[in-house]
């Protein structure tokens, strides 16, 4: 993009669906704004926390009533980036004919082949079934926000510390139970938990009740998650965007697959080399197993070193530059 353009992004963030789509787009938004492009986010649902963050960044926000309105609103857009799996195939096809250039982030949610101008599919497991003049495939296109760049060297790692973040909203409300296992363990010196205010009231109440323990540290809407992550000896997270942020930082991580669209993390060649993955979609899944595996990893210097090295090799933080270059 050699001159100022109007870039539209369609993505949503809610307690039910999580914040992942909007959060990864922030990495692109930061660079687009720095290059003086106009950026507008169109949404049906946007968590107040992210609404505030994007407004402060200088992003124009537009609420969309329905899909027909979205097509009309985007009629004069130079570039449209779609990071969503709820739009109908019919609407996606109409948008492709309406805008000058359409970019689609493919998470494998659409079963029928569609056509776009550019496809970004960061999976190393499933190749896109869709068609485009340019297809960007693989972990080299995992988006990392700028706030993580200064923490990659991990200069202040806290020995025997565990960082836990099961998505900003912790949809399955697993964090309190997992923390109860750890606060009594003599093998853990510090337990750092990060959630957003979008969590259920029950989850927040249970987590607040643990703060009487000296080793427990709760952060709600923390402004610098990158620092918290980088200081951890190991981490436990969901197998979404935060997994790749932790890999970029070199934090040895156990990733929990909580929903079907995270299942690729199980089949990836990076599983058991750059991170450890546990399928937690089954209703009978046992958090005790997660705790045992975490304590084993915490004590294994060799395994931590291996995961850290291979994680950083797999996610180099240059995805934004590669995607913007492909847009030219």
C-alpha positions in Angstrom: 0.0 0.0 0.0 2.0 2.9 -1.3 -0.6 5.6 -0.7 -3.2 6.4 2.0 -6.1 3.9 1.8 -9.4 3.2 3.4 -9.0 -0.1 5.2 -12.1 -1.8 6.7 -12.0 -4.7 9.1 -14.9 -6.9 10.1 -14.5 -8.8 13.4 -16.4 -9.4 16.6 -15.5 -9.8 20.3 -17.9 -11.0 23.0 -18.0 -13.0 26.2 -19.4 -15.9 24.3 -17.0 -16.0 21.3 -14.0 -14.6 23.0 -11.7 -11.7 22.0 -9.3 -13.5 19.7 -10.4 -12.2 16.3 -10.2 -8.6 17.3 -7.1 -9.0 19.3 -5.0 -10.4 16.5 -6.3 -7.7 14.1 -4.9 -5.1 16.5 -1.4 -6.2 15.4 -2.4 -5.2 11.8 -4.2 -2.0 12.9 -1.2 -0.7 14.7 1.0 -0.8 11.6 -1.8 0.4 9.2 -2.3 3.5 11.4 1.4 4.1 11.6 1.5 4.3 7.8 -1.3 6.9 7.9 -4.0 4.6 6.5 -7.6 5.1 7.6 -8.9 2.1 9.6 -12.6 1.4 10.4 -13.7 -1.7 12.4 -17.2 -2.9 11.6 -18.8 -5.1 14.2 -22.0 -6.7 15.4 -20.6 -7.3 18.9 -17.7 -5.6 20.6 -16.7 -5.9 24.3 -16.6 -2.5 26.0 -12.9 -3.0 26.9 -11.9 -3.4 23.3 -14.3 -0.6 22.2 -12.4 1.7 24.5 -8.9 0.4 23.4 -9.6 0.8 19.7 -11.2 4.2 20.1 -8.0 5.4 21.9 -5.9 4.0 19.1 -7.8 6.1 16.6 -9.9 3.4 15.0 -13.3 4.5 13.6 -15.9 2.0 14.9 -19.1 1.2 13.1 -21.9 -0.9 14.5 -23.6 -3.2 11.9 -27.3 -4.0 12.2 -27.3 -7.0 9.9 -25.4 -8.5 6.9 -27.3 -6.6 4.3 -26.3 -3.3 6.0 -22.7 -4.4 6.1 -22.6 -4.9 2.3 -24.1 -1.5 1.8 -21.8 0.2 4.3 -18.7 -1.2 2.6 -19.5 -0.2 -1.0 -16.6 2.2 -1.4 -14.0 0.4 0.6 -10.4 0.0 -0.8 -9.5 -3.0 1.3 -11.7 -5.2 3.5 -10.3 -7.6 6.0 -12.7 -10.3 7.3 -11.8 -12.1 10.5 -15.0 -13.8 11.4 -16.7 -17.2 11.0 -20.4 -16.2 11.4 -21.0 -14.3 8.2 -23.0 -16.3 5.6 -21.3 -17.5 2.5 -23.7 -15.5 0.4 -22.7 -12.3 2.2 -19.0 -13.1 1.8 -19.5 -13.6 -1.9 -21.4 -10.2 -2.2 -18.6 -8.4 -0.3 -16.0 -9.9 -2.6 -17.8 -8.3 -5.5 -18.4 -5.0 -3.6 -15.0 -4.0 -2.3 -11.9 -3.3 -4.3 -9.7 -5.9 -2.5 -10.9 -8.5 0.1 -8.7 -10.3 2.6 -10.0 -13.3 4.4 -8.6 -14.8 7.6 -9.3 -18.5 7.2 -9.9 -20.5 10.4 -11.4 -23.5 8.6 -15.0 -22.6 9.5 -16.5 -22.5 6.0 -17.0 -25.8 4.2 -17.6 -24.6 0.6 -14.9 -23.0 -1.5 -15.1 -19.2 -1.7 -13.1 -16.7 -3.7 -11.1 -13.8 -2.3 -8.2 -11.6 -3.3 -5.9 -12.6 -0.4 -6.2 -15.4 2.1 -4.3 -15.6 5.4 -4.3 -19.1 7.0 -1.8 -19.4 9.7 -2.4 -23.1 10.2 0.4 -25.7 9.6 -2.2 -28.5 9.6 -5.1 -27.7 7.3 -4.6 -25.9 3.9 -7.2 -23.5 2.9 -9.9 -24.8 0.5 -10.7 -21.3 -0.8 -9.2 -19.6 -3.8 -7.3 -16.4 -4.1 -4.6 -14.8 -6.2 -2.4 -14.8 -3.1 -2.5 -17.4 -0.2 -0.4 -16.8 2.9 -0.2 -20.2 4.7 1.5 -21.3 7.9 2.8 -20.1 11.3 4.8 -17.3 9.6 1.5 -15.5 9.5 0.7 -15.6 13.2 0.0 -12.0 14.2 1.9 -10.6 17.2 1.1 -7.2 18.6 3.8 -4.6 19.0 3.6 -4.7 22.8 5.3 -8.1 22.8 8.4 -7.1 20.8 10.3 -5.6 23.8 9.8 -8.6 26.0 11.1 -11.4 23.7 14.5 -11.6 25.6 12.7 -12.5 28.8 15.2 -10.8 31.1 13.2 -11.1 34.3 11.9 -14.7 34.6 10.5 -15.6 38.0 11.6 -19.1 39.0 8.8 -21.6 39.7 6.1 -19.2 38.6 3.1 -20.1 36.5 1.1 -17.8 34.3 -2.5 -18.8 33.6 -4.9 -17.2 31.0 -7.6 -19.3 29.5 -8.8 -16.5 27.2 -10.0 -13.1 28.3 -13.4 -14.3 29.2 -12.6 -17.9 30.3 -15.8 -19.2 28.6 -15.7 -22.6 30.4 -14.9 -21.1 33.8 -11.9 -23.4 34.4 -9.4 -20.9 35.9 -10.6 -20.9 39.5 -10.6 -24.7 39.8 -7.1 -24.9 38.2 -5.8 -22.3 40.6 -7.0 -24.1 43.6 -4.7 -27.0 42.7 -1.7 -24.7 42.5 -2.0 -22.4 45.4 -1.3 -25.2 47.9 1.6 -26.7 45.9 5.1 -26.2 47.4 6.5 -26.6 43.9 5.1 -23.2 42.8 6.5 -20.0 44.1 4.1 -17.6 42.3 0.8 -18.0 40.5 -0.2 -15.2 38.1 -3.6 -15.1 36.6 -4.8 -12.7 33.9 -8.5 -12.3 32.9 -10.7 -9.6 31.6 -13.7 -7.9 33.3 -15.8 -9.8 30.6 -15.5 -13.0 32.7 -18.6 -14.2 34.5 -19.3 -12.7 37.9 -18.9 -16.2 39.4 -15.5 -16.6 38.0 -14.3 -13.3 39.2 -15.7 -13.9 42.7 -14.0 -17.3 43.0 -10.7 -15.8 41.8 -10.9 -12.9 44.2 -11.4 -15.3 47.1 -8.0 -16.8 46.4 -6.1 -13.5 46.8 -5.6 -14.2 50.5 -2.9 -16.6 49.5 0.5 -14.8 49.2 1.6 -16.6 46.0 -1.6 -15.8 44.1 -1.7 -12.7 41.9 -4.8 -11.8 40.0 -4.8 -9.2 37.1 -8.1 -8.0 35.6 -7.7 -6.0 32.3 -4.0 -5.7 32.8 -2.5 -3.1 30.4 0.8 -5.1 29.8 0.1 -8.8 29.4 3.3 -9.2 27.5 5.3 -8.4 30.6 3.3 -10.8 32.8 3.8 -13.5 30.2 7.5 -13.0 29.7 8.2 -13.2 33.5 6.6 -16.7 33.8 8.6 -19.8 34.2 5.8 -21.7 32.4 2.3 -20.9 31.2 -1.1 -22.5 30.8 -3.4 -21.0 28.2 -6.1 -21.9 25.7 -5.0 -23.0 22.2 -5.8 -19.7 20.6 -4.0 -16.5 19.9 -2.4 -16.3 23.4 -0.6 -19.6 22.7 1.4 -18.0 19.8 2.1 -14.9 21.8 3.7 -17.1 24.5 5.6 -19.1 21.9 6.9 -15.8 20.4 8.2 -14.8 23.9 9.7 -18.3 24.5 7.6 -19.2 27.5 7.2 -23.0 27.8 3.4 -23.5 27.5 0.7 -26.0 28.0 -2.2 -25.3 25.7 -5.8 -26.5 26.4 -8.0 -27.1 23.4 -11.4 -25.8 24.7 -13.4 -25.5 21.5 -13.4 -27.3 18.1 -11.8 -24.4 16.2 -8.7 -24.8 18.4 -8.3 -28.6 17.6 -5.6 -28.0 15.0 -3.2 -27.3 17.8 -3.4 -31.1 18.6 -2.5 -32.2 15.1 0.3 -29.6 14.5 3.9 -30.8 14.3 4.6 -28.0 16.8 2.7 -30.0 19.5 5.1 -31.7 21.9 8.0 -29.8 20.3 7.2 -26.0 20.6 4.3 -26.5 23.2 2.4 -29.2 24.9 -1.3 -29.6 24.1 -4.2 -31.2 26.0 -7.7 -31.8 24.5 -10.1 -30.3 27.0 -13.4 -30.4 24.9 -14.7 -33.6 26.6 -17.0 -32.9 29.5 -15.1 -35.6 31.5 -11.7 -33.9 30.9 -9.8 -33.8 34.2 -8.0 -30.6 35.4 -5.9 -32.8 37.7 -4.1 -34.1 34.6 -3.4 -30.5 33.6 -2.0 -29.8 37.0 0.3 -32.8 37.0 1.6 -32.0 33.6 2.3 -28.4 34.6 4.3 -29.5 37.6 6.3 -32.0 35.6 7.1 -29.3 33.1 8.0 -26.8 35.8 10.6 -29.2 37.1 12.1 -30.2 33.8 14.8 -27.7 32.7 15.5 -29.6 29.5 11.9 -29.6 28.4 11.5 -26.0 29.2 14.6 -25.1 27.2 13.4 -27.1 24.2 9.9 -25.6 24.2 11.2 -22.1 24.6 13.7 -22.4 21.7 11.4 -24.1 19.2 8.5 -21.8 20.2 10.5 -18.7 19.3 11.7 -20.3 16.1 8.1 -21.1 15.0 6.7 -17.6 15.7 9.1 -14.8 14.7 6.7 -11.8 15.0 7.1 -10.7 11.4 3.6 -11.7 10.2 2.3 -8.1 10.0 5.1 -7.0 7.6 4.5 -10.1 5.4 0.8 -9.5 5.2 1.1 -5.8 4.4 3.6 -6.5 1.8 1.2 -9.0 0.2 -1.5 -6.3 0.1 0.6 -4.0 -2.1 
